[in-house]
Amino acid sequence: MRTPRLDRSSAIGSLATTAAVLGAAVAGAMFIAGGATAAPAAAPERIAFPADAAVLDAKRDLGAKGDGVTDDTDALQKGLDASCGIDARVTKVLFLPNGTYRVTRTLVVKSALGPWLYGESRDGTVIRLADGAADCKSVLRTHPHESGKTSADWFMRNIRNLTIDAGDNPNTDGVRWYATNTGILRNVRVVGHGKIGINAGFLDQSGPNLIQDCVVEGFETGILSQWIWGETISRVTIRNCRKEGLVVIANAVGVEDLTVENTPLAVRCEFPNDWTWWGGVVALVGGRFTGGSPDGPAILNRSVLYARDVKTKGYKAAIESTTPGGRVAGPDVTEYVSHEAKRLFDAPPGGLALPIKPEPRIPWETDPAKWVCVNESGAVAGDNKDDTAAIQKAIDAAAATGKTTVSLRGVGGPDPNWYTLDGEVRVHGSVRHILGLGFGRIVAGKGGKFVVGDDAAPVVKFQNIDSFGGPAAVVENRSAARTLVVESCGVTIVGSGGGDIFASDCPAHVDLRKRGQKMWARQLNPEGTSDTGLVRSAGADLWCLGVKCEGAGVRFRTSDGGRTELLGMFCYDPGNIAKDDARPMFDVESAAFSVAGLREINFGGSTYPIKVREKRGTETRTLGNDKEGGWIGWALYSGWAGR
């Protein structure tokens, strides 16, 4: 489901219809590495690709020099367009080998889908704006326009593993970041002296998306997140900003492990004008704020704030707030709730505080001999024929020869433009990474699934696979102890074993069926209508940072002793919820549940009549519009019985 446009007049604009892009090509046998040097310890990941027709090397294929002197603007812009499939109608990876790519104007993502942009190493691959660039508002902008009305139909932005340098340009942002439902800015360093490092509010319309493992250095403001539909900020460092670190206005944001150094104000959570119902909502777990202003607080809150495990040094106070939670002198904050916690039973006035694990790091395969492409085993996108056997053949061949990575070429053209998966594919042996080179679209039949079992690699990762409106493939962890990682994928995630599950940047439904199984999600976007729950945990532990939901019926159901903790959630009700709809947003039965930092909005219809239905023993209680009224902004709902 696609999100309608939101503007400040609370009007909904039209939905843009986006045709999926592009087709497949034939692989070569060379390898792209770009004269690599070892990546610095601060960002150790090195990325390389086989020389496949689905991968564009900026130096080899586009004529970019990366020498810090030549103007590479045209080459990189051509590469972004090609990655999105604008001209050739086929999506691809754009790979930037190590080097400094000098540009003289803003690089612009013009397409509704893409790009898939990877640098070889974060500190070795640099896109640098020339000093004194005229009329240049940012180095990179992931939307075709700077202003004006737009839809929210701009998906699958993937910017990874490089540095954006705004140069000596005092009025220039680093990245103007716009992405919806699927969008990830990961392991990116943004440096400069301009206005905003990562501007995620320049069009007043976007989200949800993920900013993860990024560093912002310099600028007036580190990250601006405003007037958008949810954002997740995970393990980000902001340093040496002249004014503020993170600013949240008119948005719900989940934040973990935020580091802010040498910046006067670390976090500001605000409402626009006097529109308190549009106030920012922040759920922050893990903050380290040092070197701030001795005359001001680390966190300034005028809206809705939940904060836990925050350490500050060099500020006048940890938190200044105009809300009932009041001021916290600090320097440290164990747990803070800006408004009284919502409760139906005698629950603790704090969050569930489940254990938090980062995603396991899976080594990127840099040996070209250890990649296998499913297209070379007979998979054909767009022919409406079942590709199950071809995909299984590629995985079997890889496992038989000790290979680690299985790829699908980006799809294209009008529908049908997908790979078809009607059966079950077993991931086993040495195969640890399955990814799309561009838009890896898979549409599934009723039996279409990938299964990770006890014969799989210790950690298996799926990346860049999406049904994009069609029936989603299932990715199931059936193993007792293997770990499943799902990143930038529109799939259904199923847990039926004991192995851990991680999801990042996923418009996915979730079904956890095994008591004791554990899942951690960052930027989860389940959409649709459901009587039983788009995200279900029957006895499992589920921790989510950054959630955006859309549609009628149950969003999250937790039962059978399960435990669910949500941090930062934006719930948009698209006007199809009846005032007498008895299905709750959150359904909790003989289980533990908490949500911190929740914003619910609605245009043209009813907000959720029942926000929470909680059952303990034989007694069921509900919390709904009769007590809460229309749009809500909760610092915390607590529905658990104590540790």
C-alpha positions in Angstrom: 0.0 0.0 0.0 1.3 3.5 -0.8 1.1 6.5 1.4 -0.9 9.5 0.3 0.7 13.0 0.5 0.5 15.0 3.7 0.8 18.7 3.7 0.5 21.4 6.4 -3.2 22.0 5.6 -3.9 18.4 6.5 -5.0 17.7 2.9 -4.3 14.4 1.1 -2.9 14.8 -2.4 -3.2 12.3 -5.2 -1.3 9.1 -5.3 1.2 8.8 -8.1 1.0 5.7 -10.0 4.5 4.2 -10.3 5.3 1.6 -12.9 7.9 -0.8 -11.8 11.1 -0.4 -13.6 13.2 -2.5 -15.9 14.6 -5.9 -17.1 17.6 -8.2 -17.0 21.0 -8.6 -18.8 23.8 -11.0 -19.2 26.8 -11.3 -16.8 30.4 -10.9 -17.6 33.4 -12.6 -15.9 35.5 -9.7 -14.7 35.5 -8.4 -11.1 35.0 -4.8 -9.9 37.2 -3.8 -7.0 38.6 -0.4 -8.0 42.1 -0.7 -6.8 41.0 -1.2 -3.3 42.9 -0.2 -0.2 42.0 -1.4 3.3 39.1 0.4 4.8 39.8 2.4 8.0 39.0 0.8 11.3 36.1 3.2 11.9 34.2 1.8 9.0 35.8 -1.6 8.1 33.3 -2.8 5.6 34.7 -3.1 2.0 32.2 -3.8 -0.8 32.9 -5.2 -4.2 30.8 -6.8 -7.0 31.4 -9.2 -9.8 31.5 -7.6 -13.2 27.9 -8.3 -14.0 25.8 -6.4 -16.5 23.6 -5.5 -13.5 26.5 -3.6 -11.9 27.8 -0.2 -13.1 31.3 0.7 -12.1 31.5 4.5 -12.1 35.2 4.5 -13.3 35.1 1.7 -15.8 31.6 2.1 -17.3 30.9 5.8 -16.8 34.2 7.5 -17.2 34.4 9.0 -13.8 38.0 9.6 -12.6 37.6 9.9 -8.8 40.9 11.9 -8.7 39.5 14.9 -6.8 40.2 17.2 -9.7 38.1 16.1 -12.7 34.5 17.2 -12.7 32.6 13.8 -12.3 29.1 15.3 -12.0 27.9 14.2 -15.4 29.2 10.6 -14.9 27.7 10.2 -11.5 24.4 11.7 -12.5 24.3 9.3 -15.5 25.0 6.5 -13.1 22.2 7.4 -10.7 19.8 7.6 -13.7 20.9 4.2 -15.0 20.7 2.6 -11.5 17.1 3.7 -11.4 16.5 2.5 -14.9 15.5 5.8 -16.3 16.9 5.3 -19.8 17.7 1.6 -20.3 14.7 0.5 -18.3 16.6 -1.9 -16.2 17.6 -1.3 -12.5 21.2 -1.8 -11.5 23.7 -1.3 -8.8 25.9 1.8 -9.1 29.3 1.0 -7.6 31.8 3.7 -6.7 35.4 2.4 -6.3 37.6 4.3 -3.8 38.4 7.8 -4.9 37.3 11.4 -4.5 34.6 12.3 -7.0 34.4 16.0 -7.5 31.0 17.4 -8.4 29.9 20.9 -9.2 26.1 20.7 -8.8 23.5 18.7 -6.9 23.2 15.0 -7.8 19.5 14.2 -8.1 17.6 11.0 -7.8 14.8 11.5 -10.4 13.0 8.1 -10.4 10.3 6.7 -8.1 12.5 3.6 -7.6 16.1 3.4 -6.6 19.0 4.0 -6.7 21.2 1.2 -5.4 24.4 3.2 -4.7 27.3 1.5 -3.0 30.8 2.9 -2.3 33.7 0.6 -1.9 34.5 1.9 1.6 33.0 4.6 3.7 36.1 6.7 4.1 37.7 5.7 0.8 34.8 6.7 -1.5 34.1 10.4 -1.3 31.6 12.5 -3.3 32.9 16.1 -2.7 31.1 19.3 -3.8 33.5 21.9 -5.2 34.1 24.9 -3.0 31.9 27.9 -3.8 29.4 25.9 -5.9 26.7 28.4 -7.0 23.0 27.9 -6.1 23.6 24.4 -4.8 21.4 23.5 -1.9 22.8 20.0 -1.3 25.3 17.6 -2.6 22.8 14.8 -3.1 19.0 15.0 -3.2 16.9 11.9 -3.4 13.8 13.6 -4.8 13.5 15.3 -8.2 12.2 18.6 -6.7 13.3 21.0 -4.1 9.8 22.2 -3.3 6.2 21.9 -4.2 3.5 19.3 -3.7 4.4 15.7 -4.3 3.2 12.2 -3.6 4.9 9.8 -1.2 5.6 7.3 -4.0 9.4 7.4 -3.9 10.8 4.0 -2.8 13.9 1.9 -2.4 16.5 4.6 -1.9 19.7 2.7 -1.1 22.8 4.9 -0.3 25.6 2.9 1.4 29.2 2.9 2.4 30.6 6.3 1.3 31.3 9.9 2.3 29.4 13.0 1.2 31.5 16.1 1.6 29.7 19.5 1.2 33.0 21.3 0.9 33.3 25.0 1.7 29.7 25.9 0.9 28.1 27.6 3.9 24.5 27.4 2.6 24.6 23.8 1.5 23.1 20.6 3.0 24.9 17.3 2.8 22.0 15.0 1.8 18.4 16.0 1.2 17.0 12.7 2.2 13.6 11.6 0.9 12.5 7.9 0.9 9.2 6.2 1.6 8.5 2.7 3.0 11.9 1.4 1.9 14.9 3.7 2.1 18.2 3.3 3.9 21.1 5.6 4.4 23.7 3.3 5.9 27.3 3.6 6.9 27.5 7.0 5.3 29.7 9.9 6.5 28.4 13.4 5.9 30.8 16.3 6.4 30.7 20.0 5.7 30.2 23.6 7.0 26.7 24.2 5.6 23.1 24.2 7.0 22.0 20.6 7.6 24.0 17.4 7.4 21.0 15.1 6.7 17.9 17.1 5.8 14.9 14.7 6.1 12.3 17.5 6.1 12.9 19.7 3.1 9.7 18.7 1.2 7.4 18.3 4.3 6.6 14.8 3.0 8.4 11.5 3.2 8.9 8.4 5.4 9.2 6.0 6.9 12.9 5.3 6.3 16.1 4.4 8.1 19.3 6.3 8.9 21.8 3.8 10.3 25.5 3.7 11.3 26.0 7.2 9.9 28.3 10.0 11.0 27.5 13.7 10.6 30.3 16.2 11.1 30.1 20.0 11.0 27.0 21.9 9.7 24.6 24.1 11.7 22.2 21.2 12.4 23.1 17.5 12.2 19.8 15.9 11.3 16.4 17.5 10.7 13.4 15.2 10.8 10.1 17.1 10.3 6.7 16.8 8.6 7.2 13.2 7.6 5.7 9.8 8.3 8.1 8.2 10.7 11.8 7.8 10.8 14.3 5.4 12.4 17.7 6.7 13.5 20.1 3.9 14.6 23.6 4.2 15.9 24.3 7.6 14.5 27.1 10.0 15.6 26.7 13.8 15.2 29.7 16.0 16.1 30.9 19.6 15.9 27.6 21.1 14.8 27.2 24.8 15.5 23.6 24.7 16.8 21.8 21.4 17.2 22.3 17.7 16.8 18.9 16.1 16.1 15.7 18.1 15.5 12.3 16.4 15.4 9.1 18.4 14.5 5.8 16.9 13.3 7.1 13.4 13.1 7.4 10.2 15.2 11.0 9.0 15.5 12.6 6.0 17.1 16.3 6.6 18.0 18.9 4.2 19.5 22.5 4.7 20.5 22.7 8.4 19.4 26.1 10.0 20.1 26.3 13.8 20.0 29.7 15.5 20.6 30.7 19.2 20.8 27.3 20.5 19.9 25.4 23.1 22.0 22.0 21.2 22.0 21.9 17.5 21.4 18.2 16.9 20.7 15.2 19.2 20.2 11.7 17.8 20.1 9.2 20.5 19.0 5.7 21.2 17.7 5.2 23.6 14.7 3.6 27.0 15.3 1.1 26.2 18.1 -0.1 22.9 16.5 0.5 20.7 19.5 -1.3 17.8 17.8 1.5 17.8 15.2 4.2 17.8 17.9 7.3 15.8 17.5 7.3 12.4 19.2 10.7 10.9 20.2 11.5 7.5 21.7 15.2 7.5 22.5 17.1 4.5 23.9 20.8 4.9 24.5 22.3 8.4 24.2 25.8 9.8 24.8 25.9 13.6 24.7 29.1 15.4 25.6 30.8 18.7 25.1 27.6 20.8 24.9 26.6 24.2 26.2 27.1 24.7 29.9 24.2 27.2 29.7 21.6 24.9 28.2 20.2 21.3 28.3 21.3 18.3 26.3 17.6 17.7 25.4 15.0 20.4 24.9 11.5 18.9 24.8 8.2 20.8 24.1 6.2 17.8 22.9 6.3 14.0 23.5 9.4 12.3 24.7 10.4 8.9 26.1 14.1 8.6 26.9 16.1 5.7 28.5 19.8 5.1 29.2 21.0 8.6 28.4 24.4 9.9 29.6 25.3 13.6 29.3 28.4 15.7 30.1 29.0 19.4 29.8 25.4 20.6 29.8 23.4 22.6 32.3 20.8 19.9 32.5 20.0 16.6 30.9 16.4 17.5 29.9 14.5 20.7 29.9 10.8 20.1 29.1 7.5 22.1 29.2 5.6 18.8 29.7 4.4 17.2 33.0 7.6 15.1 33.1 9.5 18.3 33.8 13.2 18.9 34.1 15.9 16.4 34.7 19.1 17.9 36.1 21.1 14.8 35.2 23.7 14.4 34.1 22.3 10.9 33.4 18.7 9.7 32.6 17.7 6.2 33.5 14.2 6.5 32.2 12.0 9.6 31.4 8.4 9.8 30.3 7.2 13.3 29.3 3.5 12.5 30.1 1.8 10.0 32.4 2.0 6.5 31.1 -1.2 5.0 29.7 -2.3 1.8 31.5 -5.3 -0.5 31.6 -4.1 -2.7 34.5 -1.7 -2.3 37.4 1.4 -2.1 35.2 4.8 -0.5 35.9 5.1 3.1 34.7 8.0 2.3 32.5 8.8 0.5 29.3 9.4 -3.2 28.9 13.1 -2.7 28.3 13.8 -5.9 26.4 17.4 -6.8 25.7 18.7 -5.1 22.5 21.0 -6.7 20.0 22.5 -5.1 16.9 22.3 -6.9 13.6 25.2 -9.4 13.2 27.8 -8.2 10.7 28.0 -10.5 7.7 31.2 -10.3 5.8 30.6 -9.0 2.3 31.9 -11.4 -0.3 34.8 -9.7 -2.3 35.9 -12.9 -4.2 34.1 -12.9 -7.6 34.4 -16.7 -7.8 32.1 -17.0 -4.8 29.1 -15.3 -6.4 26.3 -17.2 -8.3 23.5 -15.5 -10.3 20.1 -17.1 -10.5 19.6 -15.8 -14.0 22.5 -18.0 -15.1 20.6 -21.0 -13.7 17.5 -20.2 -15.7 15.5 -17.7 -13.7 13.8 -15.2 -16.1 12.0 -12.1 -14.8 8.7 -11.2 -16.5 7.8 -14.4 -18.2 5.2 -15.4 -15.5 6.8 -18.9 -15.2 7.8 -20.4 -11.9 11.4 -19.6 -11.0 11.5 -21.8 -7.9 13.6 -24.6 -9.5 16.1 -22.1 -11.0 16.6 -20.3 -7.7 17.0 -23.6 -5.9 19.5 -24.8 -8.6 21.6 -21.6 -8.1 21.6 -22.1 -4.3 22.4 -25.8 -4.6 25.3 -25.1 -7.0 26.7 -22.4 -4.7 26.5 -24.7 -1.6 28.1 -27.6 -3.5 31.2 -25.5 -4.3 31.5 -23.4 -1.1 30.2 -20.2 -2.6 28.5 -17.6 -0.4 26.5 -15.1 -2.4 23.5 -15.6 -4.7 22.2 -12.6 -6.7 19.2 -11.7 -8.8 19.5 -9.1 -11.6 17.3 -6.0 -11.3 13.9 -6.3 -13.0 12.2 -3.8 -15.4 9.6 -2.9 -17.8 5.8 -2.9 -17.2 4.0 -5.7 -15.3 4.7 -8.6 -15.3 8.3 -7.7 -14.5 8.9 -10.1 -11.6 10.5 -13.4 -10.7 7.8 -15.9 -9.8 8.1 -18.1 -6.7 5.4 -20.7 -6.3 7.4 -23.3 -4.3 9.7 -23.6 -1.4 13.4 -22.8 -1.7 15.9 -24.2 0.9 18.9 -22.0 1.7 21.7 -24.3 2.9 25.4 -24.9 3.1 27.8 -22.0 2.6 25.2 -19.6 1.1 25.0 -16.6 3.5 23.7 -13.7 1.3 20.9 -13.5 -1.2 20.4 -10.1 -2.8 19.0 -8.2 -5.7 21.3 -6.2 -7.9 18.8 -3.4 -8.3 15.1 -4.1 -7.8 15.0 -7.8 -7.0 11.2 -8.2 -7.4 9.8 -11.6 -6.4 6.0 -12.2 -6.5 5.0 -15.4 -4.7 2.3 -18.0 -5.1 0.6 -19.5 -2.0 3.6 -21.8 -1.4 6.3 -19.3 -2.3 8.9 -19.2 0.5 12.6 -19.3 1.4 13.5 -21.5 4.3 16.5 -21.2 6.6 16.9 -24.6 8.4 19.4 -26.3 10.6 21.7 -27.0 7.5 22.1 -23.3 6.7 25.1 -21.1 7.3 25.3 -19.7 10.8 23.9 -16.3 9.6 21.8 -15.9 6.4 21.0 -12.5 5.0 18.3 -11.5 2.4 18.6 -8.0 0.9 16.8 -5.9 -1.8 14.0 -8.3 -2.4 10.4 -6.9 -2.6 7.1 -7.9 -4.0 6.1 -4.2 -4.5 2.3 -4.6 -4.2 2.2 -8.3 -5.3 1.8 -11.3 -3.0 5.0 -11.3 -0.9 7.4 -14.2 -0.6 7.8 -15.7 2.9 11.2 -15.8 4.4 11.1 -18.3 7.3 13.6 -19.1 10.0 12.8 -22.7 10.7 16.2 -23.5 12.4 16.9 -24.1 16.0 19.9 -21.8 16.2 20.7 -20.2 12.8 20.3 -16.4 12.5 18.1 -14.8 9.8 18.8 -11.2 8.7 16.3 -9.4 6.4 17.3 -6.0 5.0 15.5 -3.7 2.6 13.0 -6.4 1.8 9.2 -6.4 1.3 8.4 -9.9 2.4 6.6 -11.8 5.1 8.9 -12.8 7.9 8.1 -16.1 9.7 9.7 -17.5 12.8 9.0 -21.1 13.5 12.3 -22.2 15.1 14.6 -21.0 17.8 17.0 -18.9 15.7 17.2 -15.2 16.1 15.7 -12.9 13.5 16.7 -9.3 12.5 14.9 -7.0 10.1 16.0 -3.5 8.9 14.2 -1.2 6.5 11.4 -3.7 5.7 7.8 -3.1 4.6 7.0 -6.6 6.1 4.4 -8.6 7.9 5.7 -10.7 10.8 4.5 -14.0 12.2 6.5 -15.4 15.2 5.1 -18.8 16.1 7.8 -20.3 18.3 7.8 -19.6 22.1 11.1 -18.2 23.1 12.2 -17.0 19.6 13.6 -13.5 19.4 13.4 -10.8 16.8 14.8 -7.3 16.5 13.4 -4.9 13.9 14.6 -1.5 12.8 12.3 0.5 10.5 9.4 -1.9 10.1 6.5 -0.8 7.9 3.6 -3.3 8.0 0.6 -2.2 6.0 -2.8 -3.5 5.2 -6.0 -4.7 6.9 -6.1 -7.5 9.4 -8.4 -9.2 11.9 -5.6 -11.1 13.5 -2.6 -8.8 13.4 -0.1 -7.7 10.7 2.7 -8.4 13.2 2.1 -11.4 15.5 4.1 -12.8 18.4 2.8 -16.0 20.0 5.3 -16.5 22.9 8.2 -14.8 21.2 10.2 -11.7 22.1 9.8 -8.8 19.6 11.7 -5.5 19.8 11.0 -2.8 17.2 12.7 0.6 16.8 10.7 2.7 14.4 7.4 1.5 13.1 5.0 3.0 10.6 1.5 1.4 10.1 -1.3 2.1 7.7 -4.7 0.5 7.4 -7.6 -0.8 9.4 -7.7 -3.7 11.9 -5.1 -5.2 14.3 -1.6 -3.9 13.8 0.3 -5.8 16.6 -1.0 -8.9 18.4 1.0 -10.4 21.3 -0.2 -13.5 23.0 0.8 -16.8 24.8 3.4 -15.2 27.0 5.1 -13.2 24.3 6.8 -9.9 24.9 6.6 -6.9 22.5 8.3 -3.5 22.8 7.8 -0.8 20.3 9.9 2.4 20.3 8.8 5.3 18.0 5.6 4.5 16.0 3.6 6.5 13.4 0.2 5.1 12.8 -1.7 6.6 9.8 -5.3 5.7 9.4 -6.3 6.3 5.7 -10.0 7.1 6.4 -11.4 3.6 6.1 -11.9 2.8 9.8 -15.5 2.7 10.9 -16.4 4.4 14.2 -17.7 1.1 15.5 -14.7 -1.0 14.4 -13.9 -3.2 17.4 -10.5 -4.4 16.2 -7.8 -2.7 18.3 -4.6 -1.2 17.1 -2.8 -3.3 19.7 -4.1 -6.7 20.9 -2.5 -8.1 24.1 -3.6 -11.4 25.5 -1.7 -13.1 28.4 1.4 -11.3 27.3 3.6 -8.3 27.9 3.6 -5.2 25.8 4.8 -1.6 25.7 4.9 1.2 23.1 6.9 4.4 23.7 6.6 7.4 21.4 3.3 6.8 19.5 1.7 9.2 17.1 -1.7 8.4 15.5 -3.3 10.6 12.8 -6.3 10.4 10.5 -7.8 12.3 7.6 -11.4 12.0 6.5 -12.5 9.3 8.9 -12.2 7.9 12.4 -9.0 7.3 14.3 -8.8 3.9 15.9 -11.9 3.5 18.1 -10.0 1.0 20.2 -6.3 1.7 20.7 -5.5 -1.2 23.0 -7.3 -4.4 24.0 -5.6 -6.1 26.9 -6.6 -9.4 28.5 -5.2 -10.7 31.7 -6.6 -13.9 33.1 -10.4 -13.8 32.5 -10.6 -10.0 32.4 -10.4 -7.9 29.2 -10.1 -4.1 29.2 -9.9 -1.6 26.3 -8.6 1.9 25.9 -10.2 3.9 23.0 -11.6 7.1 21.7 -14.1 7.3 24.5 -11.2 8.3 26.7 -8.5 9.4 24.4 -10.3 11.3 21.7 -9.0 11.8 18.1 -5.3 12.1 17.2 -3.0 10.8 19.9 0.6 11.3 20.9 1.6 8.9 23.7 4.9 9.0 25.5 4.2 5.5 26.8 1.7 2.7 27.0 2.6 0.1 29.6 1.0 -3.3 29.5 3.1 -5.7 31.4 3.2 -7.2 34.9 6.7 -6.4 36.1 10.1 -7.9 35.6 
